[in-house]
Amino acid sequence: MSQVTVLLDASRRGDTAALEQLFDLLYQDLRQLAHAKLRRSGQFTLLDTTGLVHESYLRLFKAGSIDAQDRGHFMGYAAQVMRSIVVDFVRRRSTDRRGGDIIHVDLDAAGAQVEDAREREVLEIHEALQELSKIDPRLVRVVEMRYFAGMTEEEVADALDRSVRSVARDWEKARLFLASNLAQ
């Protein structure tokens, strides 16, 4: 049993020190994941790689335990958390730009659009993934691991306990779904 698996088991039992050790052990991998996520999303979040890793740690620590079986599962979960953080930052920034806590009565939905094209793209991808999750949540996991975490098809197959061929098909289905939804 690998050290990561042992720490994940301890974390599931409520050992917060194990979660800290897990982050120490995987810190460089998490930095690479965060760097890839920020590179794909642009620098509009005002987060740097370290900030995104630390924000992820805080969210995972607040959750108390992580339901992951091994390194692959954990990195997939971390990618999901990082995606959530970036989407939250984009939404918050968009809200602040429109007046923050001021109460608006908006009769025109077009007036509520996010101004920055990259921010709009992040929100559109997030919404498309939410739609895809209603159809097939496994496809969303594949996208999170392949696109957001930068994992190979082999790593995704190991994490999801599926064949590489199945992951390749799922990846293609998800890409086609997202392309058709984002083109609308």
TIVO-2410 file (N, C-alpha, C; in nm, 3 decimals):
# residues 184
REC num residu      c1      c2      c3 atome chaine
REC   1      M   0.086  -0.117   0.000     N      A
REC   1      M   0.000   0.000   0.000    CA      A
REC   1      M   0.091   0.124   0.000     C      A
REC   2      S   0.065   0.217  -0.090     N      A
REC   2      S   0.150   0.336  -0.100    CA      A
REC   2      S   0.123   0.432   0.016     C      A
REC   3      Q   0.217   0.522   0.036     N      A
REC   3      Q   0.204   0.620   0.144    CA      A
REC   3      Q   0.080   0.708   0.121     C      A
REC   4      V   0.051   0.743  -0.005     N      A
REC   4      V  -0.067   0.825  -0.036    CA      A
REC   4      V  -0.193   0.752   0.006     C      A
REC   5      T  -0.202   0.624  -0.026     N      A
REC   5      T  -0.320   0.545   0.010    CA      A
REC   5      T  -0.337   0.536   0.161     C      A
REC   6      V  -0.227   0.518   0.232     N      A
REC   6      V  -0.233   0.511   0.379    CA      A
REC   6      V  -0.283   0.644   0.436     C      A
REC   7      L  -0.232   0.755   0.383     N      A
REC   7      L  -0.275   0.886   0.431    CA      A
REC   7      L  -0.421   0.915   0.396     C      A
REC   8      L  -0.465   0.871   0.279     N      A
REC   8      L  -0.606   0.888   0.243    CA      A
REC   8      L  -0.696   0.808   0.335     C      A
REC   9      D  -0.654   0.685   0.368     N      A
REC   9      D  -0.732   0.603   0.462    CA      A
REC   9      D  -0.742   0.672   0.598     C      A
REC  10      A  -0.630   0.726   0.645     N      A
REC  10      A  -0.630   0.795   0.775    CA      A
REC  10      A  -0.717   0.920   0.769     C      A
REC  11      S  -0.713   0.990   0.656     N      A
REC  11      S  -0.796   1.110   0.640    CA      A
REC  11      S  -0.945   1.076   0.646     C      A
REC  12      R  -0.981   0.965   0.582     N      A
REC  12      R  -1.123   0.922   0.585    CA      A
REC  12      R  -1.168   0.889   0.726     C      A
REC  13      R  -1.074   0.849   0.810     N      A
REC  13      R  -1.108   0.818   0.950    CA      A
REC  13      R  -1.106   0.944   1.037     C      A
REC  14      G  -1.082   1.061   0.974     N      A
REC  14      G  -1.088   1.187   1.048    CA      A
REC  14      G  -0.955   1.240   1.098     C      A
REC  15      D  -0.845   1.182   1.057     N      A
REC  15      D  -0.713   1.226   1.099    CA      A
REC  15      D  -0.671   1.348   1.017     C      A
REC  16      T  -0.684   1.467   1.074     N      A
REC  16      T  -0.650   1.590   1.001    CA      A
REC  16      T  -0.500   1.602   0.976     C      A
REC  17      A  -0.420   1.544   1.062     N      A
REC  17      A  -0.274   1.545   1.040    CA      A
REC  17      A  -0.239   1.468   0.914     C      A
REC  18      A  -0.314   1.363   0.885     N      A
REC  18      A  -0.289   1.285   0.764    CA      A
REC  18      A  -0.317   1.369   0.639     C      A
REC  19      L  -0.419   1.453   0.645     N      A
REC  19      L  -0.450   1.541   0.532    CA      A
REC  19      L  -0.336   1.640   0.509     C      A
REC  20      E  -0.281   1.692   0.617     N      A
REC  20      E  -0.167   1.784   0.605    CA      A
REC  20      E  -0.046   1.711   0.545     C      A
REC  21      Q  -0.020   1.590   0.591     N      A
REC  21      Q   0.092   1.512   0.538    CA      A
REC  21      Q   0.070   1.480   0.391     C      A
REC  22      L  -0.055   1.452   0.354     N      A
REC  22      L  -0.089   1.423   0.215    CA      A
REC  22      L  -0.059   1.543   0.127     C      A
REC  23      F  -0.096   1.662   0.173     N      A
REC  23      F  -0.066   1.782   0.095    CA      A
REC  23      F   0.084   1.806   0.085     C      A
REC  24      D   0.156   1.783   0.193     N      A
REC  24      D   0.302   1.798   0.188    CA      A
REC  24      D   0.361   1.702   0.085     C      A
REC  25      L   0.314   1.579   0.087     N      A
REC  25      L   0.365   1.477  -0.003    CA      A
REC  25      L   0.335   1.508  -0.150     C      A
REC  26      L   0.215   1.557  -0.176     N      A
REC  26      L   0.171   1.581  -0.315    CA      A
REC  26      L   0.178   1.729  -0.355     C      A
REC  27      Y   0.244   1.811  -0.277     N      A
REC  27      Y   0.244   1.956  -0.300    CA      A
REC  27      Y   0.292   1.992  -0.441     C      A
REC  28      Q   0.401   1.934  -0.486     N      A
REC  28      Q   0.452   1.966  -0.620    CA      A
REC  28      Q   0.355   1.922  -0.729     C      A
REC  29      D   0.293   1.806  -0.712     N      A
REC  29      D   0.192   1.760  -0.809    CA      A
REC  29      D   0.073   1.854  -0.811     C      A
REC  30      L   0.031   1.901  -0.694     N      A
REC  30      L  -0.081   1.994  -0.686    CA      A
REC  30      L  -0.044   2.129  -0.749     C      A
REC  31      R   0.080   2.172  -0.732     N      A
REC  31      R   0.125   2.296  -0.796    CA      A
REC  31      R   0.122   2.283  -0.949     C      A
REC  32      Q   0.165   2.168  -1.000     N      A
REC  32      Q   0.159   2.145  -1.144    CA      A
REC  32      Q   0.015   2.147  -1.194     C      A
REC  33      L  -0.073   2.084  -1.119     N      A
REC  33      L  -0.215   2.082  -1.153    CA      A
REC  33      L  -0.272   2.224  -1.153     C      A
REC  34      A  -0.240   2.300  -1.049     N      A
REC  34      A  -0.290   2.438  -1.039    CA      A
REC  34      A  -0.233   2.524  -1.151     C      A
REC  35      H  -0.107   2.506  -1.182     N      A
REC  35      H  -0.044   2.583  -1.290    CA      A
REC  35      H  -0.113   2.554  -1.423     C      A
REC  36      A  -0.139   2.427  -1.449     N      A
REC  36      A  -0.208   2.389  -1.572    CA      A
REC  36      A  -0.348   2.448  -1.577     C      A
REC  37      K  -0.418   2.444  -1.463     N      A
REC  37      K  -0.554   2.498  -1.455    CA      A
REC  37      K  -0.554   2.648  -1.483     C      A
REC  38      L  -0.461   2.720  -1.423     N      A
REC  38      L  -0.455   2.865  -1.442    CA      A
REC  38      L  -0.411   2.899  -1.584     C      A
REC  39      R  -0.322   2.819  -1.640     N      A
REC  39      R  -0.278   2.843  -1.778    CA      A
REC  39      R  -0.395   2.829  -1.875     C      A
REC  40      R  -0.479   2.730  -1.852     N      A
REC  40      R  -0.594   2.708  -1.940    CA      A
REC  40      R  -0.704   2.812  -1.918     C      A
REC  41      S  -0.716   2.861  -1.797     N      A
REC  41      S  -0.824   2.954  -1.764    CA      A
REC  41      S  -0.784   3.100  -1.780     C      A
REC  42      G  -0.656   3.127  -1.795     N      A
REC  42      G  -0.610   3.265  -1.803    CA      A
REC  42      G  -0.581   3.317  -1.664     C      A
REC  43      Q  -0.520   3.434  -1.656     N      A
REC  43      Q  -0.478   3.490  -1.529    CA      A
REC  43      Q  -0.582   3.584  -1.470     C      A
REC  44      F  -0.705   3.578  -1.518     N      A
REC  44      F  -0.808   3.672  -1.473    CA      A
REC  44      F  -0.860   3.645  -1.334     C      A
REC  45      T  -0.824   3.533  -1.275     N      A
REC  45      T  -0.877   3.499  -1.143    CA      A
REC  45      T  -0.805   3.572  -1.031     C      A
REC  46      L  -0.696   3.637  -1.062     N      A
REC  46      L  -0.611   3.705  -0.964    CA      A
REC  46      L  -0.548   3.606  -0.867     C      A
REC  47      L  -0.552   3.480  -0.901     N      A
REC  47      L  -0.486   3.376  -0.822    CA      A
REC  47      L  -0.357   3.337  -0.892     C      A
REC  48      D  -0.258   3.304  -0.812     N      A
REC  48      D  -0.140   3.242  -0.870    CA      A
REC  48      D  -0.143   3.094  -0.833     C      A
REC  49      T  -0.044   3.022  -0.882     N      A
REC  49      T  -0.041   2.877  -0.858    CA      A
REC  49      T  -0.046   2.844  -0.710     C      A
REC  50      T   0.037   2.912  -0.632     N      A
REC  50      T   0.041   2.886  -0.488    CA      A
REC  50      T  -0.093   2.918  -0.422     C      A
REC  51      G  -0.153   3.029  -0.462     N      A
REC  51      G  -0.282   3.067  -0.406    CA      A
REC  51      G  -0.390   2.965  -0.434     C      A
REC  52      L  -0.391   2.912  -0.556     N      A
REC  52      L  -0.491   2.812  -0.592    CA      A
REC  52      L  -0.470   2.683  -0.513     C      A
REC  53      V  -0.345   2.641  -0.497     N      A
REC  53      V  -0.317   2.520  -0.418    CA      A
REC  53      V  -0.360   2.541  -0.273     C      A
REC  54      H  -0.329   2.656  -0.218     N      A
REC  54      H  -0.363   2.682  -0.077    CA      A
REC  54      H  -0.513   2.695  -0.057     C      A
REC  55      E  -0.581   2.759  -0.151     N      A
REC  55      E  -0.727   2.768  -0.143    CA      A
REC  55      E  -0.789   2.628  -0.152     C      A
REC  56      S  -0.732   2.543  -0.237     N      A
REC  56      S  -0.779   2.404  -0.248    CA      A
REC  56      S  -0.760   2.330  -0.116     C      A
REC  57      Y  -0.644   2.349  -0.055     N      A
REC  57      Y  -0.617   2.286   0.073    CA      A
REC  57      Y  -0.721   2.328   0.176     C      A
REC  58      L  -0.751   2.459   0.181     N      A
REC  58      L  -0.849   2.508   0.279    CA      A
REC  58      L  -0.986   2.445   0.257     C      A
REC  59      R  -1.027   2.433   0.132     N      A
REC  59      R  -1.158   2.372   0.104    CA      A
REC  59      R  -1.159   2.225   0.141     C      A
REC  60      L  -1.051   2.156   0.106     N      A
REC  60      L  -1.044   2.013   0.139    CA      A
REC  60      L  -1.034   1.992   0.290     C      A
REC  61      F  -0.959   2.079   0.358     N      A
REC  61      F  -0.945   2.068   0.503    CA      A
REC  61      F  -1.079   2.095   0.571     C      A
REC  62      K  -1.154   2.192   0.518     N      A
REC  62      K  -1.285   2.224   0.574    CA      A
REC  62      K  -1.381   2.105   0.558     C      A
REC  63      A  -1.365   2.030   0.449     N      A
REC  63      A  -1.450   1.914   0.425    CA      A
REC  63      A  -1.424   1.805   0.529     C      A
REC  64      G  -1.304   1.803   0.586     N      A
REC  64      G  -1.274   1.709   0.693    CA      A
REC  64      G  -1.210   1.580   0.646     C      A
REC  65      S  -1.265   1.517   0.545     N      A
REC  65      S  -1.205   1.395   0.492    CA      A
REC  65      S  -1.224   1.392   0.342     C      A
REC  66      I  -1.145   1.311   0.278     N      A
REC  66      I  -1.148   1.302   0.133    CA      A
REC  66      I  -1.185   1.160   0.095     C      A
REC  67      D  -1.288   1.146   0.014     N      A
REC  67      D  -1.332   1.013  -0.028    CA      A
REC  67      D  -1.260   0.975  -0.157     C      A
REC  68      A  -1.131   0.949  -0.144     N      A
REC  68      A  -1.049   0.906  -0.258    CA      A
REC  68      A  -0.974   0.780  -0.216     C      A
REC  69      Q  -0.957   0.690  -0.311     N      A
REC  69      Q  -0.896   0.561  -0.280    CA      A
REC  69      Q  -0.744   0.561  -0.301     C      A
REC  70      D  -0.697   0.641  -0.398     N      A
REC  70      D  -0.554   0.642  -0.430    CA      A
REC  70      D  -0.515   0.777  -0.488     C      A
REC  71      R  -0.391   0.788  -0.532     N      A
REC  71      R  -0.338   0.913  -0.584    CA      A
REC  71      R  -0.421   0.965  -0.702     C      A
REC  72      G  -0.457   0.878  -0.794     N      A
REC  72      G  -0.535   0.919  -0.911    CA      A
REC  72      G  -0.670   0.977  -0.872     C      A
REC  73      H  -0.739   0.910  -0.780     N      A
REC  73      H  -0.868   0.961  -0.732    CA      A
REC  73      H  -0.850   1.096  -0.666     C      A
REC  74      F  -0.746   1.108  -0.583     N      A
REC  74      F  -0.721   1.233  -0.512    CA      A
REC  74      F  -0.693   1.347  -0.610     C      A
REC  75      M  -0.610   1.322  -0.712     N      A
REC  75      M  -0.578   1.428  -0.807    CA      A
REC  75      M  -0.701   1.467  -0.889     C      A
REC  76      G  -0.786   1.370  -0.920     N      A
REC  76      G  -0.911   1.402  -0.988    CA      A
REC  76      G  -1.001   1.488  -0.901     C      A
REC  77      Y  -1.008   1.455  -0.774     N      A
REC  77      Y  -1.088   1.534  -0.679    CA      A
REC  77      Y  -1.029   1.674  -0.663     C      A
REC  78      A  -0.897   1.683  -0.656     N      A
REC  78      A  -0.831   1.814  -0.645    CA      A
REC  78      A  -0.860   1.899  -0.769     C      A
REC  79      A  -0.862   1.837  -0.886     N      A
REC  79      A  -0.894   1.910  -1.009    CA      A
REC  79      A  -1.036   1.965  -1.003     C      A
REC  80      Q  -1.127   1.886  -0.950     N      A
REC  80      Q  -1.266   1.930  -0.935    CA      A
REC  80      Q  -1.275   2.049  -0.840     C      A
REC  81      V  -1.202   2.042  -0.730     N      A
REC  81      V  -1.202   2.152  -0.632    CA      A
REC  81      V  -1.143   2.278  -0.695     C      A
REC  82      M  -1.034   2.263  -0.769     N      A
REC  82      M  -0.971   2.379  -0.833    CA      A
REC  82      M  -1.062   2.442  -0.936     C      A
REC  83      R  -1.132   2.360  -1.012     N      A
REC  83      R  -1.229   2.413  -1.108    CA      A
REC  83      R  -1.335   2.494  -1.035     C      A
REC  84      S  -1.384   2.442  -0.925     N      A
REC  84      S  -1.486   2.511  -0.846    CA      A
REC  84      S  -1.434   2.645  -0.795     C      A
REC  85      I  -1.310   2.649  -0.750     N      A
REC  85      I  -1.251   2.772  -0.699    CA      A
REC  85      I  -1.242   2.877  -0.809     C      A
REC  86      V  -1.195   2.837  -0.926     N      A
REC  86      V  -1.183   2.933  -1.037    CA      A
REC  86      V  -1.320   2.986  -1.078     C      A
REC  87      V  -1.419   2.898  -1.087     N      A
REC  87      V  -1.554   2.942  -1.123    CA      A
REC  87      V  -1.608   3.039  -1.017     C      A
REC  88      D  -1.586   3.008  -0.890     N      A
REC  88      D  -1.631   3.098  -0.783    CA      A
REC  88      D  -1.564   3.234  -0.792     C      A
REC  89      F  -1.434   3.237  -0.822     N      A
REC  89      F  -1.363   3.364  -0.836    CA      A
REC  89      F  -1.418   3.444  -0.953     C      A
REC  90      V  -1.444   3.377  -1.065     N      A
REC  90      V  -1.499   3.446  -1.182    CA      A
REC  90      V  -1.636   3.504  -1.150     C      A
REC  91      R  -1.720   3.426  -1.085     N      A
REC  91      R  -1.853   3.474  -1.048    CA      A
REC  91      R  -1.845   3.593  -0.952     C      A
REC  92      R  -1.759   3.582  -0.852     N      A
REC  92      R  -1.744   3.689  -0.755    CA      A
REC  92      R  -1.694   3.818  -0.822     C      A
REC  93      R  -1.597   3.803  -0.909     N      A
REC  93      R  -1.542   3.920  -0.979    CA      A
REC  93      R  -1.649   3.983  -1.068     C      A
REC  94      S  -1.727   3.901  -1.134     N      A
REC  94      S  -1.835   3.951  -1.220    CA      A
REC  94      S  -1.939   4.023  -1.136     C      A
REC  95      T  -1.973   3.969  -1.020     N      A
REC  95      T  -2.070   4.032  -0.930    CA      A
REC  95      T  -2.018   4.166  -0.880     C      A
REC  96      D  -1.891   4.169  -0.841     N      A
REC  96      D  -1.832   4.294  -0.793    CA      A
REC  96      D  -1.834   4.401  -0.901     C      A
REC  97      R  -1.810   4.360  -1.025     N      A
REC  97      R  -1.809   4.456  -1.135    CA      A
REC  97      R  -1.947   4.516  -1.159     C      A
REC  98      R  -2.050   4.440  -1.124     N      A
REC  98      R  -2.187   4.488  -1.145    CA      A
REC  98      R  -2.245   4.554  -1.020     C      A
REC  99      G  -2.162   4.582  -0.921     N      A
REC  99      G  -2.212   4.655  -0.804    CA      A
REC  99      G  -2.207   4.577  -0.676     C      A
REC 100      G  -2.159   4.453  -0.679     N      A
REC 100      G  -2.142   4.376  -0.556    CA      A
REC 100      G  -2.271   4.349  -0.483     C      A
REC 101      D  -2.281   4.400  -0.359     N      A
REC 101      D  -2.396   4.371  -0.273    CA      A
REC 101      D  -2.516   4.461  -0.300     C      A
REC 102      I  -2.500   4.557  -0.391     N      A
REC 102      I  -2.612   4.645  -0.422    CA      A
REC 102      I  -2.723   4.563  -0.486     C      A
REC 103      I  -2.845   4.586  -0.445     N      A
REC 103      I  -2.958   4.511  -0.499    CA      A
REC 103      I  -2.999   4.575  -0.631     C      A
REC 104      H  -3.004   4.493  -0.735     N      A
REC 104      H  -3.041   4.539  -0.868    CA      A
REC 104      H  -3.175   4.479  -0.907     C      A
REC 105      V  -3.252   4.556  -0.979     N      A
REC 105      V  -3.371   4.503  -1.044    CA      A
REC 105      V  -3.338   4.507  -1.191     C      A
REC 106      D  -3.310   4.389  -1.248     N      A
REC 106      D  -3.261   4.380  -1.384    CA      A
REC 106      D  -3.368   4.314  -1.471     C      A
REC 107      L  -3.424   4.392  -1.563     N      A
REC 107      L  -3.528   4.338  -1.650    CA      A
REC 107      L  -3.470   4.283  -1.779     C      A
REC 108      D  -3.345   4.312  -1.805     N      A
REC 108      D  -3.281   4.269  -1.929    CA      A
REC 108      D  -3.170   4.171  -1.895     C      A
REC 109      A  -3.186   4.043  -1.930     N      A
REC 109      A  -3.086   3.942  -1.898    CA      A
REC 109      A  -2.955   3.970  -1.969     C      A
REC 110      A  -2.959   4.035  -2.084     N      A
REC 110      A  -2.836   4.066  -2.156    CA      A
REC 110      A  -2.750   4.162  -2.077     C      A
REC 111      G  -2.809   4.243  -1.992     N      A
REC 111      G  -2.732   4.337  -1.912    CA      A
REC 111      G  -2.652   4.269  -1.803     C      A
REC 112      A  -2.683   4.144  -1.775     N      A
REC 112      A  -2.614   4.071  -1.669    CA      A
REC 112      A  -2.499   3.987  -1.721     C      A
REC 113      Q  -2.466   3.999  -1.849     N      A
REC 113      Q  -2.360   3.915  -1.907    CA      A
REC 113      Q  -2.224   3.952  -1.851     C      A
REC 114      V  -2.140   3.854  -1.840     N      A
REC 114      V  -2.004   3.875  -1.795    CA      A
REC 114      V  -1.929   3.946  -1.907     C      A
REC 115      E  -1.856   4.051  -1.872     N      A
REC 115      E  -1.794   4.134  -1.973    CA      A
REC 115      E  -1.670   4.073  -2.036     C      A
REC 116      D  -1.590   4.010  -1.962     N      A
REC 116      D  -1.465   3.958  -2.015    CA      A
REC 116      D  -1.490   3.826  -2.087     C      A
REC 117      A  -1.436   3.812  -2.208     N      A
REC 117      A  -1.459   3.693  -2.289    CA      A
REC 117      A  -1.405   3.566  -2.223     C      A
REC 118      R  -1.289   3.575  -2.160     N      A
REC 118      R  -1.232   3.456  -2.096    CA      A
REC 118      R  -1.316   3.415  -1.975     C      A
REC 119      E  -1.365   3.511  -1.901     N      A
REC 119      E  -1.451   3.479  -1.787    CA      A
REC 119      E  -1.580   3.415  -1.836     C      A
REC 120      R  -1.635   3.469  -1.943     N      A
REC 120      R  -1.758   3.414  -2.000    CA      A
REC 120      R  -1.733   3.270  -2.045     C      A
REC 121      E  -1.616   3.245  -2.102     N      A
REC 121      E  -1.582   3.110  -2.148    CA      A
REC 121      E  -1.576   3.012  -2.031     C      A
REC 122      V  -1.515   3.053  -1.922     N      A
REC 122      V  -1.506   2.966  -1.804    CA      A
REC 122      V  -1.646   2.932  -1.754     C      A
REC 123      L  -1.732   3.033  -1.747     N      A
REC 123      L  -1.868   3.008  -1.699    CA      A
REC 123      L  -1.946   2.921  -1.797     C      A
REC 124      E  -1.926   2.940  -1.928     N      A
REC 124      E  -1.995   2.857  -2.026    CA      A
REC 124      E  -1.949   2.711  -2.017     C      A
REC 125      I  -1.819   2.690  -1.999     N      A
REC 125      I  -1.769   2.554  -1.984    CA      A
REC 125      I  -1.826   2.491  -1.857     C      A
REC 126      H  -1.828   2.568  -1.749     N      A
REC 126      H  -1.884   2.518  -1.623    CA      A
REC 126      H  -2.031   2.479  -1.642     C      A
REC 127      E  -2.109   2.564  -1.707     N      A
REC 127      E  -2.250   2.534  -1.729    CA      A
REC 127      E  -2.268   2.413  -1.820     C      A
REC 128      A  -2.183   2.401  -1.924     N      A
REC 128      A  -2.191   2.285  -2.012    CA      A
REC 128      A  -2.157   2.157  -1.936     C      A
REC 129      L  -2.061   2.165  -1.845     N      A
REC 129      L  -2.027   2.047  -1.765    CA      A
REC 129      L  -2.140   2.011  -1.669     C      A
REC 130      Q  -2.210   2.111  -1.619     N      A
REC 130      Q  -2.326   2.082  -1.534    CA      A
REC 130      Q  -2.434   2.011  -1.614     C      A
REC 131      E  -2.456   2.053  -1.738     N      A
REC 131      E  -2.554   1.985  -1.824    CA      A
REC 131      E  -2.510   1.843  -1.853     C      A
REC 132      L  -2.380   1.827  -1.881     N      A
REC 132      L  -2.327   1.694  -1.910    CA      A
REC 132      L  -2.340   1.603  -1.789     C      A
REC 133      S  -2.327   1.658  -1.669     N      A
REC 133      S  -2.338   1.575  -1.548    CA      A
REC 133      S  -2.478   1.517  -1.532     C      A
REC 134      K  -2.578   1.584  -1.589     N      A
REC 134      K  -2.715   1.530  -1.584    CA      A
REC 134      K  -2.728   1.409  -1.676     C      A
REC 135      I  -2.648   1.406  -1.781     N      A
REC 135      I  -2.653   1.296  -1.878    CA      A
REC 135      I  -2.562   1.181  -1.835     C      A
REC 136      D  -2.437   1.215  -1.802     N      A
REC 136      D  -2.340   1.112  -1.765    CA      A
REC 136      D  -2.231   1.173  -1.677     C      A
REC 137      P  -2.243   1.160  -1.545     N      A
REC 137      P  -2.143   1.218  -1.454    CA      A
REC 137      P  -2.002   1.165  -1.476     C      A
REC 138      R  -1.990   1.042  -1.525     N      A
REC 138      R  -1.857   0.985  -1.550    CA      A
REC 138      R  -1.783   1.065  -1.657     C      A
REC 139      L  -1.855   1.115  -1.757     N      A
REC 139      L  -1.792   1.194  -1.862    CA      A
REC 139      L  -1.734   1.323  -1.803     C      A
REC 140      V  -1.803   1.381  -1.707     N      A
REC 140      V  -1.753   1.502  -1.641    CA      A
REC 140      V  -1.625   1.471  -1.566     C      A
REC 141      R  -1.621   1.358  -1.498     N      A
REC 141      R  -1.499   1.319  -1.427    CA      A
REC 141      R  -1.382   1.303  -1.523     C      A
REC 142      V  -1.409   1.245  -1.640     N      A
REC 142      V  -1.304   1.227  -1.740    CA      A
REC 142      V  -1.253   1.364  -1.786     C      A
REC 143      V  -1.344   1.458  -1.811     N      A
REC 143      V  -1.304   1.593  -1.853    CA      A
REC 143      V  -1.221   1.659  -1.744     C      A
REC 144      E  -1.266   1.650  -1.620     N      A
REC 144      E  -1.193   1.712  -1.510    CA      A
REC 144      E  -1.052   1.655  -1.499     C      A
REC 145      M  -1.041   1.524  -1.514     N      A
REC 145      M  -0.910   1.463  -1.499    CA      A
REC 145      M  -0.821   1.488  -1.621     C      A
REC 146      R  -0.878   1.480  -1.740     N      A
REC 146      R  -0.797   1.499  -1.862    CA      A
REC 146      R  -0.766   1.647  -1.885     C      A
REC 147      Y  -0.868   1.731  -1.885     N      A
REC 147      Y  -0.848   1.871  -1.921    CA      A
REC 147      Y  -0.796   1.954  -1.805     C      A
REC 148      F  -0.863   1.945  -1.691     N      A
REC 148      F  -0.826   2.030  -1.580    CA      A
REC 148      F  -0.705   1.978  -1.503     C      A
REC 149      A  -0.693   1.847  -1.485     N      A
REC 149      A  -0.580   1.791  -1.411    CA      A
REC 149      A  -0.464   1.753  -1.500     C      A
REC 150      G  -0.488   1.746  -1.632     N      A
REC 150      G  -0.380   1.712  -1.724    CA      A
REC 150      G  -0.335   1.567  -1.714     C      A
REC 151      M  -0.424   1.481  -1.666     N      A
REC 151      M  -0.389   1.340  -1.650    CA      A
REC 151      M  -0.396   1.270  -1.786     C      A
REC 152      T  -0.315   1.167  -1.803     N      A
REC 152      T  -0.317   1.089  -1.926    CA      A
REC 152      T  -0.438   0.995  -1.924     C      A
REC 153      E  -0.469   0.938  -2.040     N      A
REC 153      E  -0.581   0.843  -2.045    CA      A
REC 153      E  -0.554   0.723  -1.956     C      A
REC 154      E  -0.428   0.681  -1.947     N      A
REC 154      E  -0.392   0.567  -1.862    CA      A
REC 154      E  -0.417   0.600  -1.715     C      A
REC 155      E  -0.378   0.722  -1.674     N      A
REC 155      E  -0.399   0.763  -1.534    CA      A
REC 155      E  -0.548   0.773  -1.501     C      A
REC 156      V  -0.626   0.826  -1.595     N      A
REC 156      V  -0.770   0.836  -1.575    CA      A
REC 156      V  -0.831   0.696  -1.566     C      A
REC 157      A  -0.786   0.608  -1.654     N      A
REC 157      A  -0.838   0.470  -1.652    CA      A
REC 157      A  -0.810   0.404  -1.517     C      A
REC 158      D  -0.691   0.425  -1.463     N      A
REC 158      D  -0.658   0.369  -1.332    CA      A
REC 158      D  -0.747   0.429  -1.223     C      A
REC 159      A  -0.765   0.562  -1.228     N      A
REC 159      A  -0.844   0.630  -1.124    CA      A
REC 159      A  -0.990   0.589  -1.128     C      A
REC 160      L  -1.043   0.566  -1.248     N      A
REC 160      L  -1.185   0.532  -1.261    CA      A
REC 160      L  -1.208   0.382  -1.271     C      A
REC 161      D  -1.100   0.304  -1.267     N      A
REC 161      D  -1.108   0.159  -1.279    CA      A
REC 161      D  -1.181   0.118  -1.406     C      A
REC 162      R  -1.134   0.176  -1.517     N      A
REC 162      R  -1.191   0.147  -1.649    CA      A
REC 162      R  -1.077   0.118  -1.745     C      A
REC 163      S  -1.109   0.067  -1.862     N      A
REC 163      S  -1.004   0.043  -1.961    CA      A
REC 163      S  -0.965   0.175  -2.028     C      A
REC 164      V  -0.845   0.178  -2.080     N      A
REC 164      V  -0.797   0.298  -2.150    CA      A
REC 164      V  -0.886   0.326  -2.271     C      A
REC 165      R  -0.929   0.222  -2.338     N      A
REC 165      R  -1.017   0.237  -2.454    CA      A
REC 165      R  -1.150   0.302  -2.415     C      A
REC 166      S  -1.206   0.263  -2.301     N      A
REC 166      S  -1.332   0.323  -2.252    CA      A
REC 166      S  -1.312   0.470  -2.219     C      A
REC 167      V  -1.199   0.501  -2.157     N      A
REC 167      V  -1.170   0.640  -2.123    CA      A
REC 167      V  -1.154   0.723  -2.251     C      A
REC 168      A  -1.089   0.667  -2.352     N      A
REC 168      A  -1.072   0.738  -2.479    CA      A
REC 168      A  -1.209   0.767  -2.543     C      A
REC 169      R  -1.297   0.669  -2.538     N      A
REC 169      R  -1.433   0.690  -2.593    CA      A
REC 169      R  -1.509   0.794  -2.512     C      A
REC 170      D  -1.498   0.786  -2.380     N      A
REC 170      D  -1.566   0.884  -2.294    CA      A
REC 170      D  -1.512   1.025  -2.320     C      A
REC 171      W  -1.382   1.037  -2.335     N      A
REC 171      W  -1.319   1.167  -2.362    CA      A
REC 171      W  -1.372   1.224  -2.493     C      A
REC 172      E  -1.382   1.140  -2.594     N      A
REC 172      E  -1.432   1.186  -2.724    CA      A
REC 172      E  -1.579   1.227  -2.714     C      A
REC 173      K  -1.661   1.148  -2.646     N      A
REC 173      K  -1.803   1.183  -2.627    CA      A
REC 173      K  -1.815   1.317  -2.555     C      A
REC 174      A  -1.740   1.334  -2.450     N      A
REC 174      A  -1.746   1.458  -2.372    CA      A
REC 174      A  -1.703   1.577  -2.456     C      A
REC 175      R  -1.596   1.562  -2.531     N      A
REC 175      R  -1.548   1.672  -2.617    CA      A
REC 175      R  -1.653   1.710  -2.721     C      A
REC 176      L  -1.717   1.611  -2.780     N      A
REC 176      L  -1.822   1.640  -2.879    CA      A
REC 176      L  -1.940   1.711  -2.815     C      A
REC 177      F  -1.981   1.666  -2.697     N      A
REC 177      F  -2.091   1.729  -2.626    CA      A
REC 177      F  -2.057   1.874  -2.594     C      A
REC 178      L  -1.938   1.897  -2.540     N      A
REC 178      L  -1.898   2.032  -2.503    CA      A
REC 178      L  -1.885   2.122  -2.626     C      A
REC 179      A  -1.829   2.068  -2.733     N      A
REC 179      A  -1.815   2.148  -2.855    CA      A
REC 179      A  -1.952   2.191  -2.909     C      A
REC 180      S  -2.048   2.100  -2.907     N      A
REC 180      S  -2.180   2.135  -2.959    CA      A
REC 180      S  -2.251   2.234  -2.866     C      A
REC 181      N  -2.235   2.219  -2.736     N      A
REC 181      N  -2.299   2.312  -2.641    CA      A
REC 181      N  -2.234   2.449  -2.641     C      A
REC 182      L  -2.104   2.454  -2.658     N      A
REC 182      L  -2.033   2.582  -2.655    CA      A
REC 182      L  -2.050   2.658  -2.787     C      A
REC 183      A  -2.084   2.586  -2.895     N      A
REC 183      A  -2.101   2.650  -3.025    CA      A
REC 183      A  -2.237   2.722  -3.033     C      A
REC 184      Q  -2.328   2.692  -2.944     N      A
REC 184      Q  -2.463   2.750  -2.950    CA      A
REC 184      Q  -2.462   2.894  -2.908     C      A
***
